[in-house]
Amino acid sequence: MKRPIRIERIGKARRGYRVLITWRRPPDSHARRIMDAWIPELAPSHILRWRYDSGIYSWGTFLRGYGSELRYPFSQNILKPLALLSRRRVLVLLCDCADAAQCHHKLVARVVAGCRRRRNFTLRLGRSS
């Protein structure tokens, strides 16, 4: 049975393994109740986010840059275990975006689904450059 990868608003997700991918961590008193894992390393880089927020980058340019960041070996070594986990449990990406139409979690969900579809769970070990 194929498990879904869902995107839900923070605080609304009830079932599944809830992952928050953002630089901003919620207050500790709420964190345990609303999420199972916080992975700021998969959030868009500060410079990429700043360029988009300041209007230097369009949404399309932002997504291409973020997609590039998600292809880094470091990011892949985090995404692949999430993809493996998503085969056994419902994976819920917690969204804190103001505009659901422009949510970077959709790209993360596609990348995780791609790893799962290709059964690409092998981590790349060794020196990081």
Disulfide bonds with the S-S distance in Angstrom:
none
